[in-house]
Amino acid sequence: MDKTEHQACTAAELQAPQWTCPSTGVVDLADDPISTGDRDVAYHIVRHDPAAVLRRCTADRALLARRMLPLLSRQG
């Protein structure tokens, strides 16, 4: 989840209107390619809307915290 969140944050900072096929860390935006410097981040941008991924990470962390609370209270 940390890696996914990191990639989504990096992608969200680019704020591009339309993502297309990446290659070697470059996301092609018609006449305006963006170099991410990281192939994984480029693929993530194309596969996912960064804002949606960040919302999903937040929800997942909340679910994990809710599941862990009973376990932590039993240990104390």
Biotite code that builds the C-alpha atoms (Angstrom):
import biotite.structure as struc

atoms = struc.array([
    struc.Atom([0.000, 0.000, 0.000], chain_id="A", res_id=1, res_name="MET", atom_name="CA", element="C"),
    struc.Atom([2.887, 2.392, 0.714], chain_id="A", res_id=2, res_name="ASP", atom_name="CA", element="C"),
    struc.Atom([4.314, 1.930, -2.792], chain_id="A", res_id=3, res_name="LYS", atom_name="CA", element="C"),
    struc.Atom([0.888, 2.444, -4.372], chain_id="A", res_id=4, res_name="THR", atom_name="CA", element="C"),
    struc.Atom([0.332, 5.576, -2.323], chain_id="A", res_id=5, res_name="GLU", atom_name="CA", element="C"),
    struc.Atom([3.786, 6.927, -3.227], chain_id="A", res_id=6, res_name="HIS", atom_name="CA", element="C"),
    struc.Atom([3.195, 6.339, -6.934], chain_id="A", res_id=7, res_name="GLN", atom_name="CA", element="C"),
    struc.Atom([-0.234, 7.975, -6.805], chain_id="A", res_id=8, res_name="ALA", atom_name="CA", element="C"),
    struc.Atom([1.130, 11.019, -4.965], chain_id="A", res_id=9, res_name="CYS", atom_name="CA", element="C"),
    struc.Atom([3.860, 11.437, -7.561], chain_id="A", res_id=10, res_name="THR", atom_name="CA", element="C"),
    struc.Atom([1.334, 11.077, -10.388], chain_id="A", res_id=11, res_name="ALA", atom_name="CA", element="C"),
    struc.Atom([-1.116, 13.526, -8.790], chain_id="A", res_id=12, res_name="ALA", atom_name="CA", element="C"),
    struc.Atom([1.614, 16.164, -8.614], chain_id="A", res_id=13, res_name="GLU", atom_name="CA", element="C"),
    struc.Atom([1.885, 16.075, -12.426], chain_id="A", res_id=14, res_name="LEU", atom_name="CA", element="C"),
    struc.Atom([-1.801, 17.073, -12.827], chain_id="A", res_id=15, res_name="GLN", atom_name="CA", element="C"),
    struc.Atom([-2.125, 16.048, -16.445], chain_id="A", res_id=16, res_name="ALA", atom_name="CA", element="C"),
    struc.Atom([-5.557, 15.983, -18.132], chain_id="A", res_id=17, res_name="PRO", atom_name="CA", element="C"),
    struc.Atom([-5.121, 12.737, -20.092], chain_id="A", res_id=18, res_name="GLN", atom_name="CA", element="C"),
    struc.Atom([-2.706, 9.859, -19.589], chain_id="A", res_id=19, res_name="TRP", atom_name="CA", element="C"),
    struc.Atom([-1.557, 7.647, -22.480], chain_id="A", res_id=20, res_name="THR", atom_name="CA", element="C"),
    struc.Atom([0.951, 4.837, -23.050], chain_id="A", res_id=21, res_name="CYS", atom_name="CA", element="C"),
    struc.Atom([4.186, 5.252, -21.071], chain_id="A", res_id=22, res_name="PRO", atom_name="CA", element="C"),
    struc.Atom([7.652, 4.165, -22.070], chain_id="A", res_id=23, res_name="SER", atom_name="CA", element="C"),
    struc.Atom([10.775, 4.317, -19.907], chain_id="A", res_id=24, res_name="THR", atom_name="CA", element="C"),
    struc.Atom([9.305, 6.743, -17.409], chain_id="A", res_id=25, res_name="GLY", atom_name="CA", element="C"),
    struc.Atom([7.670, 9.046, -19.953], chain_id="A", res_id=26, res_name="VAL", atom_name="CA", element="C"),
    struc.Atom([3.911, 9.596, -20.032], chain_id="A", res_id=27, res_name="VAL", atom_name="CA", element="C"),
    struc.Atom([2.777, 10.876, -23.421], chain_id="A", res_id=28, res_name="ASP", atom_name="CA", element="C"),
    struc.Atom([0.228, 13.694, -23.280], chain_id="A", res_id=29, res_name="LEU", atom_name="CA", element="C"),
    struc.Atom([-0.366, 14.428, -26.971], chain_id="A", res_id=30, res_name="ALA", atom_name="CA", element="C"),
    struc.Atom([2.276, 17.062, -27.769], chain_id="A", res_id=31, res_name="ASP", atom_name="CA", element="C"),
    struc.Atom([3.438, 17.417, -24.170], chain_id="A", res_id=32, res_name="ASP", atom_name="CA", element="C"),
    struc.Atom([5.284, 14.342, -22.813], chain_id="A", res_id=33, res_name="PRO", atom_name="CA", element="C"),
    struc.Atom([6.027, 14.262, -19.088], chain_id="A", res_id=34, res_name="ILE", atom_name="CA", element="C"),
    struc.Atom([9.137, 12.537, -17.826], chain_id="A", res_id=35, res_name="SER", atom_name="CA", element="C"),
    struc.Atom([8.460, 10.953, -14.441], chain_id="A", res_id=36, res_name="THR", atom_name="CA", element="C"),
    struc.Atom([11.958, 9.563, -14.115], chain_id="A", res_id=37, res_name="GLY", atom_name="CA", element="C"),
    struc.Atom([10.442, 6.274, -12.981], chain_id="A", res_id=38, res_name="ASP", atom_name="CA", element="C"),
    struc.Atom([8.919, 3.613, -15.241], chain_id="A", res_id=39, res_name="ARG", atom_name="CA", element="C"),
    struc.Atom([6.704, 2.241, -12.427], chain_id="A", res_id=40, res_name="ASP", atom_name="CA", element="C"),
    struc.Atom([5.227, 5.680, -11.764], chain_id="A", res_id=41, res_name="VAL", atom_name="CA", element="C"),
    struc.Atom([4.567, 6.157, -15.492], chain_id="A", res_id=42, res_name="ALA", atom_name="CA", element="C"),
    struc.Atom([2.711, 2.838, -15.711], chain_id="A", res_id=43, res_name="TYR", atom_name="CA", element="C"),
    struc.Atom([0.758, 3.669, -12.568], chain_id="A", res_id=44, res_name="HIS", atom_name="CA", element="C"),
    struc.Atom([-0.357, 6.998, -14.034], chain_id="A", res_id=45, res_name="ILE", atom_name="CA", element="C"),
    struc.Atom([-1.687, 5.325, -17.136], chain_id="A", res_id=46, res_name="VAL", atom_name="CA", element="C"),
    struc.Atom([-3.467, 2.522, -15.261], chain_id="A", res_id=47, res_name="ARG", atom_name="CA", element="C"),
    struc.Atom([-5.037, 4.569, -12.484], chain_id="A", res_id=48, res_name="HIS", atom_name="CA", element="C"),
    struc.Atom([-6.510, 7.954, -11.800], chain_id="A", res_id=49, res_name="ASP", atom_name="CA", element="C"),
    struc.Atom([-4.115, 9.191, -9.091], chain_id="A", res_id=50, res_name="PRO", atom_name="CA", element="C"),
    struc.Atom([-6.836, 10.928, -7.054], chain_id="A", res_id=51, res_name="ALA", atom_name="CA", element="C"),
    struc.Atom([-8.943, 7.747, -6.949], chain_id="A", res_id=52, res_name="ALA", atom_name="CA", element="C"),
    struc.Atom([-5.952, 5.660, -5.871], chain_id="A", res_id=53, res_name="VAL", atom_name="CA", element="C"),
    struc.Atom([-5.198, 8.075, -3.021], chain_id="A", res_id=54, res_name="LEU", atom_name="CA", element="C"),
    struc.Atom([-8.832, 7.890, -1.850], chain_id="A", res_id=55, res_name="ARG", atom_name="CA", element="C"),
    struc.Atom([-8.620, 4.090, -1.955], chain_id="A", res_id=56, res_name="ARG", atom_name="CA", element="C"),
    struc.Atom([-5.368, 4.107, 0.072], chain_id="A", res_id=57, res_name="CYS", atom_name="CA", element="C"),
    struc.Atom([-6.999, 6.320, 2.695], chain_id="A", res_id=58, res_name="THR", atom_name="CA", element="C"),
    struc.Atom([-10.013, 4.005, 2.904], chain_id="A", res_id=59, res_name="ALA", atom_name="CA", element="C"),
    struc.Atom([-7.785, 0.909, 3.111], chain_id="A", res_id=60, res_name="ASP", atom_name="CA", element="C"),
    struc.Atom([-5.739, 2.425, 5.931], chain_id="A", res_id=61, res_name="ARG", atom_name="CA", element="C"),
    struc.Atom([-8.944, 3.271, 7.824], chain_id="A", res_id=62, res_name="ALA", atom_name="CA", element="C"),
    struc.Atom([-10.165, -0.312, 7.431], chain_id="A", res_id=63, res_name="LEU", atom_name="CA", element="C"),
    struc.Atom([-6.855, -1.694, 8.643], chain_id="A", res_id=64, res_name="LEU", atom_name="CA", element="C"),
    struc.Atom([-6.872, 0.632, 11.641], chain_id="A", res_id=65, res_name="ALA", atom_name="CA", element="C"),
    struc.Atom([-10.413, -0.466, 12.521], chain_id="A", res_id=66, res_name="ARG", atom_name="CA", element="C"),
    struc.Atom([-9.403, -4.140, 12.279], chain_id="A", res_id=67, res_name="ARG", atom_name="CA", element="C"),
    struc.Atom([-6.263, -3.627, 14.353], chain_id="A", res_id=68, res_name="MET", atom_name="CA", element="C"),
    struc.Atom([-7.976, -1.736, 17.201], chain_id="A", res_id=69, res_name="LEU", atom_name="CA", element="C"),
    struc.Atom([-9.597, -4.849, 18.780], chain_id="A", res_id=70, res_name="PRO", atom_name="CA", element="C"),
    struc.Atom([-6.303, -6.743, 18.500], chain_id="A", res_id=71, res_name="LEU", atom_name="CA", element="C"),
    struc.Atom([-4.359, -3.960, 20.160], chain_id="A", res_id=72, res_name="LEU", atom_name="CA", element="C"),
    struc.Atom([-6.886, -3.576, 22.988], chain_id="A", res_id=73, res_name="SER", atom_name="CA", element="C"),
    struc.Atom([-6.654, -7.330, 23.746], chain_id="A", res_id=74, res_name="ARG", atom_name="CA", element="C"),
    struc.Atom([-2.871, -7.113, 24.078], chain_id="A", res_id=75, res_name="GLN", atom_name="CA", element="C"),
    struc.Atom([-2.979, -4.264, 26.607], chain_id="A", res_id=76, res_name="GLY", atom_name="CA", element="C"),
])
